[in-house]
Amino acid sequence: MKLPDKDTLLALYRHMLVIRRYEEAAARSYREGHIPGFIHLYIGEEAVAAGVCAHLTRDDYVASTHRGHAHALAKGVPPREVMAELWGRSTGCSGGRGGSMHLYSIEYGLLGTSGIVGYGMPLGAGAAFSAKYRGTSQVAVAFFGDGANNMGCFHEVLNLASIWKLPVVFVCENNLYATEMPFLKATAGQSVAGRAASYAMPGVEVDGQDVLAVYEAAGEAVARSRAGEGPTLIECRTYRYVGHHEGDPGIDYRTQDEIEKWKRRDPILLLRKRLLNKKVASQKDLDKIDEEAKALIQDAMAFANKSPWPSPQEVTTKLFVNPI
């Protein structure tokens, strides 16, 4: 694999660290009672969001999942707006109305996070259809988990996207568990990428802990879509170090040995070692990036804390799109 240029490598490292520090801060905020409802953290999976979204422009689209803070951040939504939304404040990207599972920012091409399993696939395909109909060069990325690959919409959407050659990239974040259900017990054939052949599109399985592998596969898929050659299905084998949601210890259905094994292949640690070994950056350079990431997230926390609550008078606004 040919390494990207230095700026790209450091950007990937920075994006993963921002996501990691954000999720750690979100967990603290939740435990301190600042965040209502559930939150689902992305810790351990950072390479997927960072590697895929590195190829997207602000005008491109992302349809996310219930575990979507990272997709919002990687797509460019400011950490301040994402954190304030989790805190339910009016300065959040959804005005404090949506919270963790309803992050939305059309300004940055984020079509929303959602607790509906498989939600991102039809929405992403719809955005891709819109781009093709309007004759733009926009691409849509639809993220989904391994549990969604057994939903009916998975098969329906892949079929339609292939027939119409839609500019959409389907990204399965296969973290091996759909809540508590092991992937190997739920999916015949034990491969999501292998199902792409049934719909006449490329299917690629990559190491989701290796951000450069994800970056390379996503680059080819996005370029293919921009060229009018249709969709691609990418399966990223990854792992969440935490439970399904905050409050789930995540050890009733997984062994501690399994968790520790995956932690030894932490995506941030792997890229850090590669950057040092290839002399792309020094220890001091990488430590500085980490400090910058921490400062960015501390700022986001302070911003959320001082931001006002939504006004009760606005409860009926922003419910419908105004007709043209």
Phi, psi and omega in degrees: 000129178280129181289141172295172179291168185302315182300319179294316180299315181290327177295318178298317179297316180296316181297319179295320180292321178298317178297314181298313181292326177296312183296323176297319179291323178297320178298317179296317180298321180295314182293333179275358176089013181276340186244120178279161176075203180259152167228144181241116188269156188253010187298121183109340186252010190304330184296331183290304180300315182294315183291324180283309187289346177299339182263000185261145174269172179297331182281345179287168185245149172227128172250126193253198184229191174289340181253065195244006179305318183296322180295320178298313181295316182293332179280349175113358178295127183302139179306326178303313184290326179289317180292318180298327178293319178298326180279355179077026184264157186294340180275001179291162184297339175248021179070019181080009184267336190256321183074197188304317186265011175220046173288135183210135177202092180294335178302327180251012178076015178271112183276001173121150168262160183199148176276356179281120182295126179085003183308318188293333185292305178294326179293317178296319178294322178296318177295322178294320177299317178301315180298318180293319181296322181276352177074030178267176177260014183292149177235146175248143174242128178248111176271145175202161181265173182296331178295331183284344184286353175255009176275153179299325183296331178304309184289319180297315184289317179299320179298311183293318181298323179289315180300318184267001181051054182283145179280071182227142176245122178266122183242110177271118175269087185275093179265017170078355179219127171264095194060264178245357183276118179297137180304319184292342178267349188247343188239116176293138181087341174057028177212126174280315181301326181296340181284346181297328182301329180293342183242020173055045175223157178296139174236125187234128174256127182232161174286106183287356175267351180255102185297332180286326176293318178295315181301317181293313181295317180293324179298317179293320181292317180294318178297321179297316179295318180296332181277001178083019184264004174096192188276165174222146174250121179245127175253117179257113177280111186222193185198137173264129181282339183261179177289177180303319176217166177296127186112339175267117181293339175073017182240359178285335183240002177226151177270155177295327178298319179297315181298315181294325178300316179289326179295333177291345176248041179300131185298325179289317179296318180298315180290323179301314179298319181293319180296322179287316181296323180273002180057033175286326180210159178265168176303319181296319179300314183289324176296324179295319178298320179296318179296322178295320179296316179298318180295321179298318182284325175299321177297318179297320179296315180296320179297314179297319183296323183266355182284148181284159173285156176299146179285136177302332180293345182263010187298332182260002179272161177061030178268333183226154174279131179290129180295147180284000000 
